[in-house]
Amino acid sequence: MRRALAPVATLLIGASILLTGQGLQGTLLPVRASLEGFSTLLIGVIGAAYFLGFTFGCLKGGELVQRVGHVRVFAAMTALASATPLLHGLILSPWIWSMLRLITGFCFAVLYVVIESWLNERSTNENRGAIFSTYVFITMTVLGAGQMMVLLYDPREMYLFAIASVLVSLAAIPVVLSVSPSPELPLSVEINLPRLFQISRSGTIGCLATGFSNGAFWSLAAVFTAAFSADISLAAWFMTSTVIGGALAQWPLGYLSDKIGRRKVLAAAALAGTVVSVFIVLTIDDMSFIGINLLGAAWGAAAFPMYTISVAHANDYADPSEYVMVSGGLLLMYGIGAILGPFAASAVMTLFGATGLYLFTGLVQALLVIYTIQRIFRRTSSPTDQHIAFGDALATAHTASQVYEEEIHHQADD
C-alpha cells in the first residue's frame, strides 16, 4: 500500500486541502443564505447552479487539459475557485451567488478531472483499487472535516469565507511543486447516451436518481436542519454524520455487490434510503441531537454508495472499448439529476415544510427500487459473469477523469 501511494502522495495532499475548503463552502453557503432570509426556492437555485457548472466542467474540462496540460489547468482552476468564496462574503445577492456557484462547480469539475486522471496515470490494474479506495475515503472524510469548520466562527462574518479561499489556494502548492511527471495530454471522447441506455438501463437510471437525491441533499440539508434548530452546529454535525455514513458503507456494499449482484444491492440500498427518509419525516420532531445525526449517517450509508454501484453495474455490461463513453455518460446523467434535484426538492419543501427534502429523496429512491426490481426480472443475462472488481470501478465514481484516460490507453494500443 505504501509503495502504491508514494507516487501520488503530494497529489492526495493537495486534493485533501482542496476538498476541505470545498466542504466548508458546501455547508457555509446554505447556512448563511438561511440567516440572510433567502427563500428555500432561491437556496435550491443556488445549489442547482453549482451542479450546472459541474456538468459544464465535465464536458469541457478535457479540452482545457488537452490545450495547456494538467498542472497549468490545476493552478488556474484553484486560483479562480479560491476567489469565489471571497466574493460570496462580499456580495450578498442570491443571483450573484448563483453565478458564483456555477463558476465554482465548473472549477471543481475540472479539478477532479485533473486529480483523477493523474491518479489513473500513476496506478496499475494491481494497485488501482488501493489507490482509489484511499482517494474516495479521503474525499469524503475531508469534506466532513470542512463542514465542521463552519463552527469556528460566526457565518455572518467574513472569516469562514476567507478560510475557504485560503484552503483552496493552498491546495495548488503540492501539485504545482510535485516532481512527479505530468500525465499525457487527453484525447476527446464523444458521449453516446442512447448507447449508454442500451448497455445498462439500471446503471444509467441509478446515476440519474442518485443525482436527484444527493444533489438535493447537498443543496438543502442545511436548510432542513435550520428549521429544527437555530444552532448552526446541528447543520455541521448532520452533514458530517451523513458523509461519514456514506464513507463507511462504500466498501461493504461494494463487496456485497461483487458477491450477489449489483442490481440487488442497488435496490436494497435504495429501499434502505427510502425507509430512512420516511422515518426522518415521521420522527424528526421528537428526535434528539444524537438521534438526528444517527439518522443522517444511516441515510448517507444508503444514498452515497448508490452512484458507485450503478457505475460498476454499467461497466459490467460494457465492452472495454466503451468504458470511456460509459464513464462520461454516467457522470453526465448524475449531473443532470443534481441540477434538477434541488429545484424539485425546494418546491416540495415550500409546499410541505423542511421535511419535504426527505419526502422528495424518499420518493426518488422508492421509484429507483421499483425500476431496478423490474429490470432484475426482465434482464435474463447474469452480470456476475462479467463483474469487474468494485475497487476498479471506484476510478469512475466521482468525476470524468476516466473519460479521458481510457481513450489515451486505447489509442496507445492501436
MARKE-387621 format. One record per residue (C-alpha): x, y, z; residue in three letters; residue number from 1. Coordinates in steps of 0.25 Angstrom, whole numbers. Example, Ala and Ser with C-alpha at 12.3 -4.5 7.8 and 13.67 -1.06 7.14 Angstrom:
+-------+-------+-------+---------+-----+
!  east ! north !    up ! residuo ! num !
+-------+-------+-------+---------+-----+
!    49 !   -18 !    31 !     ALA !   1 !
!    55 !    -4 !    29 !     SER !   2 !
+-------+-------+-------+---------+-----+
! end
This chain:
+-------+-------+-------+---------+-----+
!  east ! north !    up ! residuo ! num !
+-------+-------+-------+---------+-----+
!     0 !     0 !     0 !     MET !   1 !
!    11 !    10 !     4 !     ARG !   2 !
!    19 !     7 !    -9 !     ARG !   3 !
!     6 !     9 !   -17 !     ALA !   4 !
!     2 !    22 !   -11 !     LEU !   5 !
!    16 !    28 !   -11 !     ALA !   6 !
!    16 !    34 !   -25 !     PRO !   7 !
!     3 !    41 !   -23 !     VAL !   8 !
!     5 !    45 !    -8 !     ALA !   9 !
!     6 !    60 !   -12 !     THR !  10 !
!    -6 !    60 !   -21 !     LEU !  11 !
!   -14 !    53 !   -10 !     LEU !  12 !
!    -9 !    64 !     0 !     ILE !  13 !
!   -13 !    75 !   -10 !     GLY !  14 !
!   -27 !    68 !   -12 !     ALA !  15 !
!   -29 !    67 !     3 !     SER !  16 !
!   -27 !    82 !     5 !     ILE !  17 !
!   -35 !    86 !    -7 !     LEU !  18 !
!   -47 !    77 !    -3 !     LEU !  19 !
!   -46 !    82 !    12 !     THR !  20 !
!   -49 !    96 !     6 !     GLY !  21 !
!   -60 !    91 !    -3 !     GLN !  22 !
!   -67 !    84 !     9 !     GLY !  23 !
!   -66 !    97 !    17 !     LEU !  24 !
!   -73 !   105 !     6 !     GLN !  25 !
!   -83 !    94 !     4 !     GLY !  26 !
!   -89 !    96 !    18 !     THR !  27 !
!   -86 !   111 !    20 !     LEU !  28 !
!   -93 !   116 !     8 !     LEU !  29 !
!  -107 !   110 !    11 !     PRO !  30 !
!  -105 !   113 !    25 !     VAL !  31 !
!  -102 !   128 !    22 !     ARG !  32 !
!  -113 !   128 !    12 !     ALA !  33 !
!  -123 !   124 !    22 !     SER !  34 !
!  -118 !   134 !    32 !     LEU !  35 !
!  -120 !   145 !    21 !     GLU !  36 !
!  -134 !   141 !    19 !     GLY !  37 !
!  -133 !   135 !     5 !     PHE !  38 !
!  -145 !   127 !     1 !     SER !  39 !
!  -144 !   111 !     1 !     THR !  40 !
!  -146 !   112 !   -14 !     LEU !  41 !
!  -135 !   122 !   -16 !     LEU !  42 !
!  -125 !   113 !    -8 !     ILE !  43 !
!  -129 !   102 !   -17 !     GLY !  44 !
!  -126 !   110 !   -29 !     VAL !  45 !
!  -112 !   113 !   -23 !     ILE !  46 !
!  -110 !    99 !   -21 !     GLY !  47 !
!  -114 !    95 !   -35 !     ALA !  48 !
!  -105 !   105 !   -41 !     ALA !  49 !
!   -93 !    98 !   -35 !     TYR !  50 !
!   -97 !    85 !   -42 !     PHE !  51 !
!  -100 !    92 !   -55 !     LEU !  52 !
!   -86 !    98 !   -55 !     GLY !  53 !
!   -80 !    84 !   -51 !     PHE !  54 !
!   -87 !    78 !   -63 !     THR !  55 !
!   -81 !    88 !   -72 !     PHE !  56 !
!   -67 !    86 !   -66 !     GLY !  57 !
!   -68 !    71 !   -68 !     CYS !  58 !
!   -72 !    73 !   -83 !     LEU !  59 !
!   -61 !    84 !   -85 !     LYS !  60 !
!   -50 !    81 !   -75 !     GLY !  61 !
!   -43 !    71 !   -84 !     GLY !  62 !
!   -42 !    81 !   -95 !     GLU !  63 !
!   -35 !    91 !   -85 !     LEU !  64 !
!   -25 !    80 !   -80 !     VAL !  65 !
!   -22 !    76 !   -95 !     GLN !  66 !
!   -19 !    90 !   -98 !     ARG !  67 !
!    -9 !    94 !   -87 !     VAL !  68 !
!    -7 !    82 !   -78 !     GLY !  69 !
!   -11 !    77 !   -65 !     HIS !  70 !
!    -2 !    85 !   -56 !     VAL !  71 !
!    -6 !    99 !   -62 !     ARG !  72 !
!   -21 !    95 !   -62 !     VAL !  73 !
!   -20 !    91 !   -47 !     PHE !  74 !
!   -13 !   105 !   -44 !     ALA !  75 !
!   -23 !   113 !   -52 !     ALA !  76 !
!   -35 !   106 !   -46 !     MET !  77 !
!   -31 !   107 !   -32 !     THR !  78 !
!   -28 !   122 !   -34 !     ALA !  79 !
!   -42 !   124 !   -39 !     LEU !  80 !
!   -49 !   115 !   -29 !     ALA !  81 !
!   -41 !   122 !   -18 !     SER !  82 !
!   -47 !   135 !   -22 !     ALA !  83 !
!   -62 !   131 !   -21 !     THR !  84 !
!   -63 !   129 !    -6 !     PRO !  85 !
!   -58 !   143 !    -4 !     LEU !  86 !
!   -68 !   149 !   -14 !     LEU !  87 !
!   -79 !   141 !    -7 !     HIS !  88 !
!   -75 !   148 !     6 !     GLY !  89 !
!   -75 !   162 !     0 !     LEU !  90 !
!   -87 !   161 !    -9 !     ILE !  91 !
!  -100 !   156 !    -2 !     LEU !  92 !
!  -109 !   154 !   -14 !     SER !  93 !
!  -115 !   141 !   -18 !     PRO !  94 !
!  -114 !   143 !   -32 !     TRP !  95 !
!   -99 !   147 !   -31 !     ILE !  96 !
!   -97 !   135 !   -22 !     TRP !  97 !
!  -104 !   126 !   -33 !     SER !  98 !
!   -94 !   131 !   -43 !     MET !  99 !
!   -82 !   129 !   -34 !     LEU ! 100 !
!   -87 !   115 !   -30 !     ARG ! 101 !
!   -87 !   112 !   -45 !     LEU ! 102 !
!   -73 !   116 !   -47 !     ILE ! 103 !
!   -69 !   108 !   -34 !     THR ! 104 !
!   -76 !    96 !   -40 !     GLY ! 105 !
!   -68 !    97 !   -53 !     PHE ! 106 !
!   -55 !    99 !   -46 !     CYS ! 107 !
!   -57 !    87 !   -37 !     PHE ! 108 !
!   -61 !    78 !   -48 !     ALA ! 109 !
!   -48 !    82 !   -56 !     VAL ! 110 !
!   -40 !    80 !   -43 !     LEU ! 111 !
!   -46 !    66 !   -41 !     TYR ! 112 !
!   -42 !    62 !   -56 !     VAL ! 113 !
!   -28 !    67 !   -53 !     VAL ! 114 !
!   -27 !    59 !   -40 !     ILE ! 115 !
!   -33 !    46 !   -44 !     GLU ! 116 !
!   -26 !    46 !   -58 !     SER ! 117 !
!   -13 !    48 !   -51 !     TRP ! 118 !
!   -17 !    36 !   -41 !     LEU ! 119 !
!   -20 !    27 !   -53 !     ASN ! 120 !
!    -7 !    30 !   -59 !     GLU ! 121 !
!     1 !    26 !   -47 !     ARG ! 122 !
!    -7 !    14 !   -44 !     SER ! 123 !
!    -7 !     0 !   -50 !     THR ! 124 !
!   -18 !   -11 !   -50 !     ASN ! 125 !
!   -11 !   -17 !   -38 !     GLU ! 126 !
!   -12 !    -5 !   -29 !     ASN ! 127 !
!   -23 !     4 !   -35 !     ARG ! 128 !
!   -33 !    -1 !   -25 !     GLY ! 129 !
!   -24 !     2 !   -13 !     ALA ! 130 !
!   -21 !    16 !   -19 !     ILE ! 131 !
!   -35 !    20 !   -22 !     PHE ! 132 !
!   -41 !    14 !    -9 !     SER ! 133 !
!   -31 !    23 !    -2 !     THR ! 134 !
!   -35 !    35 !   -10 !     TYR ! 135 !
!   -50 !    32 !    -8 !     VAL ! 136 !
!   -48 !    31 !     7 !     PHE ! 137 !
!   -40 !    44 !     7 !     ILE ! 138 !
!   -50 !    51 !    -1 !     THR ! 139 !
!   -62 !    48 !     8 !     MET ! 140 !
!   -55 !    50 !    21 !     THR ! 141 !
!   -48 !    63 !    18 !     VAL ! 142 !
!   -62 !    68 !    12 !     LEU ! 143 !
!   -67 !    65 !    26 !     GLY ! 144 !
!   -56 !    72 !    33 !     ALA ! 145 !
!   -58 !    84 !    25 !     GLY ! 146 !
!   -73 !    84 !    28 !     GLN ! 147 !
!   -69 !    84 !    43 !     MET ! 148 !
!   -61 !    97 !    41 !     MET ! 149 !
!   -73 !   105 !    40 !     VAL ! 150 !
!   -74 !   104 !    55 !     LEU ! 151 !
!   -61 !   112 !    56 !     LEU ! 152 !
!   -67 !   126 !    54 !     TYR ! 153 !
!   -80 !   133 !    52 !     ASP ! 154 !
!   -84 !   130 !    38 !     PRO ! 155 !
!   -89 !   145 !    37 !     ARG ! 156 !
!   -75 !   149 !    38 !     GLU ! 157 !
!   -64 !   149 !    27 !     MET ! 158 !
!   -55 !   139 !    34 !     TYR ! 159 !
!   -60 !   126 !    29 !     LEU ! 160 !
!   -61 !   131 !    14 !     PHE ! 161 !
!   -46 !   135 !    16 !     ALA ! 162 !
!   -43 !   121 !    21 !     ILE ! 163 !
!   -49 !   114 !    10 !     ALA ! 164 !
!   -42 !   123 !     0 !     SER ! 165 !
!   -28 !   120 !     7 !     VAL ! 166 !
!   -30 !   105 !     7 !     LEU ! 167 !
!   -34 !   105 !    -8 !     VAL ! 168 !
!   -22 !   114 !   -11 !     SER ! 169 !
!   -12 !   105 !    -3 !     LEU ! 170 !
!   -17 !    92 !   -10 !     ALA ! 171 !
!    -9 !    97 !   -22 !     ALA ! 172 !
!     5 !    97 !   -15 !     ILE ! 173 !
!     8 !    82 !   -14 !     PRO ! 174 !
!     2 !    79 !   -28 !     VAL ! 175 !
!    10 !    90 !   -35 !     VAL ! 176 !
!    23 !    87 !   -28 !     LEU ! 177 !
!    21 !    72 !   -30 !     SER ! 178 !
!    34 !    65 !   -37 !     VAL ! 179 !
!    25 !    54 !   -42 !     SER ! 180 !
!    23 !    55 !   -57 !     PRO ! 181 !
!    10 !    60 !   -62 !     SER ! 182 !
!     0 !    51 !   -69 !     PRO ! 183 !
!    -1 !    50 !   -84 !     GLU ! 184 !
!   -10 !    60 !   -91 !     LEU ! 185 !
!   -24 !    54 !   -93 !     PRO ! 186 !
!   -32 !    52 !  -105 !     LEU ! 187 !
!   -46 !    56 !  -107 !     SER ! 188 !
!   -57 !    46 !  -106 !     VAL ! 189 !
!   -72 !    47 !  -111 !     GLU ! 190 !
!   -83 !    43 !  -101 !     ILE ! 191 !
!   -94 !    34 !  -107 !     ASN ! 192 !
!  -106 !    34 !   -97 !     LEU ! 193 !
!  -115 !    25 !  -106 !     PRO ! 194 !
!  -104 !    14 !  -106 !     ARG ! 195 !
!  -102 !    16 !   -91 !     LEU ! 196 !
!  -117 !    12 !   -88 !     PHE ! 197 !
!  -115 !     0 !   -97 !     GLN ! 198 !
!  -103 !    -4 !   -89 !     ILE ! 199 !
!  -109 !    -3 !   -75 !     SER ! 200 !
!  -122 !     4 !   -73 !     ARG ! 201 !
!  -121 !     1 !   -58 !     SER ! 202 !
!  -108 !     7 !   -57 !     GLY ! 203 !
!  -112 !    19 !   -65 !     THR ! 204 !
!  -125 !    22 !   -57 !     ILE ! 205 !
!  -117 !    19 !   -44 !     GLY ! 206 !
!  -108 !    30 !   -47 !     CYS ! 207 !
!  -119 !    40 !   -50 !     LEU ! 208 !
!  -127 !    36 !   -38 !     ALA ! 209 !
!  -115 !    38 !   -29 !     THR ! 210 !
!  -112 !    51 !   -35 !     GLY ! 211 !
!  -126 !    55 !   -32 !     PHE ! 212 !
!  -126 !    51 !   -17 !     SER ! 213 !
!  -111 !    54 !   -14 !     ASN ! 214 !
!  -112 !    68 !   -21 !     GLY ! 215 !
!  -124 !    72 !   -13 !     ALA ! 216 !
!  -117 !    67 !     0 !     PHE ! 217 !
!  -104 !    76 !    -3 !     TRP ! 218 !
!  -112 !    88 !    -6 !     SER ! 219 !
!  -123 !    88 !     4 !     LEU ! 220 !
!  -119 !    79 !    16 !     ALA ! 221 !
!  -114 !    92 !    24 !     ALA ! 222 !
!  -128 !    98 !    21 !     VAL ! 223 !
!  -134 !    85 !    27 !     PHE ! 224 !
!  -127 !    86 !    40 !     THR ! 225 !
!  -129 !   101 !    41 !     ALA ! 226 !
!  -144 !    98 !    42 !     ALA ! 227 !
!  -142 !    90 !    55 !     PHE ! 228 !
!  -131 !    97 !    62 !     SER ! 229 !
!  -125 !   111 !    61 !     ALA ! 230 !
!  -111 !   105 !    65 !     ASP ! 231 !
!  -103 !   104 !    53 !     ILE ! 232 !
!   -95 !    93 !    60 !     SER ! 233 !
!  -107 !    84 !    56 !     LEU ! 234 !
!  -105 !    86 !    41 !     ALA ! 235 !
!   -90 !    84 !    42 !     ALA ! 236 !
!   -91 !    71 !    50 !     TRP ! 237 !
!  -103 !    66 !    42 !     PHE ! 238 !
!   -96 !    67 !    29 !     MET ! 239 !
!   -83 !    62 !    34 !     THR ! 240 !
!   -90 !    50 !    40 !     SER ! 241 !
!   -97 !    47 !    27 !     THR ! 242 !
!   -83 !    48 !    19 !     VAL ! 243 !
!   -77 !    39 !    29 !     ILE ! 244 !
!   -88 !    29 !    28 !     GLY ! 245 !
!   -86 !    29 !    13 !     GLY ! 246 !
!   -71 !    27 !    14 !     ALA ! 247 !
!   -72 !    15 !    24 !     LEU ! 248 !
!   -83 !     8 !    15 !     ALA ! 249 !
!   -75 !     9 !     2 !     GLN ! 250 !
!   -67 !    -4 !     3 !     TRP ! 251 !
!   -77 !   -13 !    10 !     PRO ! 252 !
!   -87 !   -10 !    -1 !     LEU ! 253 !
!   -77 !   -11 !   -12 !     GLY ! 254 !
!   -72 !   -24 !    -7 !     TYR ! 255 !
!   -86 !   -29 !    -6 !     LEU ! 256 !
!   -90 !   -25 !   -20 !     SER ! 257 !
!   -78 !   -33 !   -25 !     ASP ! 258 !
!   -84 !   -46 !   -18 !     LYS ! 259 !
!   -99 !   -45 !   -20 !     ILE ! 260 !
!  -100 !   -35 !   -32 !     GLY ! 261 !
!  -101 !   -20 !   -34 !     ARG ! 262 !
!  -115 !   -18 !   -36 !     ARG ! 263 !
!  -119 !   -26 !   -24 !     LYS ! 264 !
!  -110 !   -17 !   -15 !     VAL ! 265 !
!  -115 !    -5 !   -23 !     LEU ! 266 !
!  -129 !    -8 !   -20 !     ALA ! 267 !
!  -126 !   -11 !    -5 !     ALA ! 268 !
!  -119 !     2 !    -3 !     ALA ! 269 !
!  -130 !    10 !   -10 !     ALA ! 270 !
!  -140 !     3 !    -1 !     LEU ! 271 !
!  -132 !     6 !    11 !     ALA ! 272 !
!  -131 !    20 !     7 !     GLY ! 273 !
!  -146 !    21 !     5 !     THR ! 274 !
!  -149 !    15 !    19 !     VAL ! 275 !
!  -139 !    24 !    26 !     VAL ! 276 !
!  -145 !    36 !    18 !     SER ! 277 !
!  -159 !    33 !    23 !     VAL ! 278 !
!  -154 !    30 !    37 !     PHE ! 279 !
!  -148 !    44 !    37 !     ILE ! 280 !
!  -161 !    51 !    32 !     VAL ! 281 !
!  -169 !    44 !    43 !     LEU ! 282 !
!  -160 !    45 !    55 !     THR ! 283 !
!  -151 !    57 !    53 !     ILE ! 284 !
!  -159 !    66 !    63 !     ASP ! 285 !
!  -157 !    56 !    74 !     ASP ! 286 !
!  -142 !    53 !    71 !     MET ! 287 !
!  -131 !    57 !    80 !     SER ! 288 !
!  -118 !    63 !    75 !     PHE ! 289 !
!  -111 !    49 !    74 !     ILE ! 290 !
!  -123 !    43 !    68 !     GLY ! 291 !
!  -124 !    53 !    57 !     ILE ! 292 !
!  -109 !    50 !    54 !     ASN ! 293 !
!  -110 !    35 !    54 !     LEU ! 294 !
!  -122 !    36 !    44 !     LEU ! 295 !
!  -113 !    45 !    35 !     GLY ! 296 !
!  -102 !    35 !    36 !     ALA ! 297 !
!  -112 !    24 !    32 !     ALA ! 298 !
!  -117 !    31 !    20 !     TRP ! 299 !
!  -103 !    34 !    15 !     GLY ! 300 !
!   -99 !    20 !    17 !     ALA ! 301 !
!  -111 !    16 !     7 !     ALA ! 302 !
!  -110 !    28 !    -2 !     ALA ! 303 !
!   -96 !    31 !    -5 !     PHE ! 304 !
!   -91 !    17 !   -10 !     PRO ! 305 !
!  -102 !    16 !   -20 !     MET ! 306 !
!   -95 !    24 !   -30 !     TYR ! 307 !
!   -82 !    15 !   -30 !     THR ! 308 !
!   -91 !     3 !   -30 !     ILE ! 309 !
!   -98 !     8 !   -42 !     SER ! 310 !
!   -85 !    11 !   -49 !     VAL ! 311 !
!   -80 !    -3 !   -46 !     ALA ! 312 !
!   -92 !    -9 !   -52 !     HIS ! 313 !
!   -92 !    -1 !   -65 !     ALA ! 314 !
!   -77 !    -5 !   -67 !     ASN ! 315 !
!   -80 !   -20 !   -64 !     ASP ! 316 !
!   -88 !   -20 !   -77 !     TYR ! 317 !
!   -79 !   -10 !   -85 !     ALA ! 318 !
!   -69 !   -15 !   -96 !     ASP ! 319 !
!   -55 !   -10 !   -92 !     PRO ! 320 !
!   -55 !    -1 !  -104 !     SER ! 321 !
!   -68 !     6 !   -98 !     GLU ! 322 !
!   -62 !     9 !   -84 !     TYR ! 323 !
!   -59 !    23 !   -88 !     VAL ! 324 !
!   -73 !    27 !   -93 !     MET ! 325 !
!   -79 !    19 !   -81 !     VAL ! 326 !
!   -71 !    27 !   -71 !     SER ! 327 !
!   -74 !    41 !   -77 !     GLY ! 328 !
!   -89 !    38 !   -79 !     GLY ! 329 !
!   -92 !    33 !   -65 !     LEU ! 330 !
!   -85 !    45 !   -59 !     LEU ! 331 !
!   -94 !    54 !   -69 !     LEU ! 332 !
!  -106 !    47 !   -64 !     MET ! 333 !
!  -102 !    49 !   -50 !     TYR ! 334 !
!  -100 !    64 !   -53 !     GLY ! 335 !
!  -114 !    65 !   -59 !     ILE ! 336 !
!  -120 !    59 !   -47 !     GLY ! 337 !
!  -112 !    68 !   -38 !     ALA ! 338 !
!  -116 !    81 !   -46 !     ILE ! 339 !
!  -131 !    77 !   -45 !     LEU ! 340 !
!  -132 !    71 !   -31 !     GLY ! 341 !
!  -130 !    84 !   -23 !     PRO ! 342 !
!  -141 !    91 !   -31 !     PHE ! 343 !
!  -151 !    80 !   -29 !     ALA ! 344 !
!  -147 !    78 !   -15 !     ALA ! 345 !
!  -148 !    92 !   -11 !     SER ! 346 !
!  -162 !    93 !   -18 !     ALA ! 347 !
!  -166 !    81 !    -9 !     VAL ! 348 !
!  -161 !    88 !     3 !     MET ! 349 !
!  -168 !   100 !     0 !     THR ! 350 !
!  -181 !    92 !     0 !     LEU ! 351 !
!  -179 !    83 !    12 !     PHE ! 352 !
!  -168 !    89 !    20 !     GLY ! 353 !
!  -154 !    85 !    23 !     ALA ! 354 !
!  -157 !    70 !    23 !     THR ! 355 !
!  -161 !    72 !     9 !     GLY ! 356 !
!  -146 !    69 !     6 !     LEU ! 357 !
!  -147 !    55 !    11 !     TYR ! 358 !
!  -161 !    53 !     5 !     LEU ! 359 !
!  -154 !    56 !    -9 !     PHE ! 360 !
!  -142 !    47 !    -7 !     THR ! 361 !
!  -151 !    36 !    -1 !     GLY ! 362 !
!  -159 !    37 !   -14 !     LEU ! 363 !
!  -147 !    37 !   -23 !     VAL ! 364 !
!  -141 !    25 !   -16 !     GLN ! 365 !
!  -155 !    17 !   -16 !     ALA ! 366 !
!  -156 !    19 !   -31 !     LEU ! 367 !
!  -142 !    14 !   -33 !     LEU ! 368 !
!  -145 !     2 !   -25 !     VAL ! 369 !
!  -157 !    -1 !   -33 !     ILE ! 370 !
!  -150 !     1 !   -46 !     TYR ! 371 !
!  -138 !    -7 !   -42 !     THR ! 372 !
!  -146 !   -19 !   -37 !     ILE ! 373 !
!  -154 !   -18 !   -51 !     GLN ! 374 !
!  -140 !   -19 !   -58 !     ARG ! 375 !
!  -136 !   -31 !   -50 !     ILE ! 376 !
!  -147 !   -39 !   -55 !     PHE ! 377 !
!  -147 !   -34 !   -69 !     ARG ! 378 !
!  -132 !   -36 !   -72 !     ARG ! 379 !
!  -129 !   -51 !   -73 !     THR ! 380 !
!  -113 !   -50 !   -74 !     SER ! 381 !
!  -105 !   -51 !   -61 !     SER ! 382 !
!   -96 !   -39 !   -58 !     PRO ! 383 !
!   -88 !   -48 !   -49 !     THR ! 384 !
!   -81 !   -54 !   -61 !     ASP ! 385 !
!   -76 !   -40 !   -65 !     GLN ! 386 !
!   -73 !   -34 !   -52 !     HIS ! 387 !
!   -61 !   -24 !   -51 !     ILE ! 388 !
!   -55 !   -23 !   -37 !     ALA ! 389 !
!   -63 !   -12 !   -29 !     PHE ! 390 !
!   -49 !    -6 !   -26 !     GLY ! 391 !
!   -46 !    -3 !   -40 !     ASP ! 392 !
!   -60 !     3 !   -42 !     ALA ! 393 !
!   -56 !    14 !   -32 !     LEU ! 394 !
!   -48 !    20 !   -43 !     ALA ! 395 !
!   -60 !    25 !   -49 !     THR ! 396 !
!   -68 !    28 !   -36 !     ALA ! 397 !
!   -66 !    43 !   -35 !     HIS ! 398 !
!   -62 !    50 !   -48 !     THR ! 399 !
!   -60 !    49 !   -63 !     ALA ! 400 !
!   -45 !    46 !   -62 !     SER ! 401 !
!   -47 !    32 !   -67 !     GLN ! 402 !
!   -53 !    38 !   -80 !     VAL ! 403 !
!   -40 !    44 !   -84 !     TYR ! 404 !
!   -30 !    34 !   -78 !     GLU ! 405 !
!   -36 !    21 !   -84 !     GLU ! 406 !
!   -36 !    28 !   -98 !     GLU ! 407 !
!   -21 !    30 !   -97 !     ILE ! 408 !
!   -19 !    15 !   -94 !     HIS ! 409 !
!   -27 !    11 !  -105 !     HIS ! 410 !
!   -20 !    20 !  -115 !     GLN ! 411 !
!    -7 !    15 !  -110 !     ALA ! 412 !
!   -11 !     0 !  -112 !     ASP ! 413 !
!   -14 !     4 !  -126 !     ASP ! 414 !
+-------+-------+-------+---------+-----+
! end
